[in-house]
Amino acid sequence: MSATLSYGQFIGLTPAELQTKIDQKVVVIDIRTPGEWADTGIVPTSHKIMFFDPSGSYDMKGWLNDISKYVKDKTQPFVLVCRSGNRTGQVGEFLSQKLGYKKVFDLDHGIKSWIKEKRKVTKD
């Protein structure tokens, strides 16, 4: 008898592909810091849930609890956004490979790519 490992998908999206996901009502989570949100704004419909604090620390259990308000189970697709794609790459790989989330996406090159294409951001 052999064991089968089931890894989830972790897929990068272009800004246009992210817009399609937004139009499909897929949850978007911006994992940057409050200072970054204030500086650039966020992709419309994003939920601001910081992952790494400014010193690089994180609380995985607390963060997972926070996203569970929007991501109801491990099969629900959602998109992660950061500044340049580095943090979402780390977090997305962990969620899909270690925790079994099946449909994790991230915005390639982060909010920088969204802004570069002159797409709308919101500030509050």
Secondary structure, 3 states (H helix, E strand, C coil): CCCCCCCCEEEEECHHHHHHHHHCCCEEEECCCHHHHHHHCECCCCEECCCCCCCCCCCHHHHHHHHCCCCCCCCCCEEEECCCCHHHHHHHHHHHHCCCCCEEEEECCHHHHHHHCCCCCECC
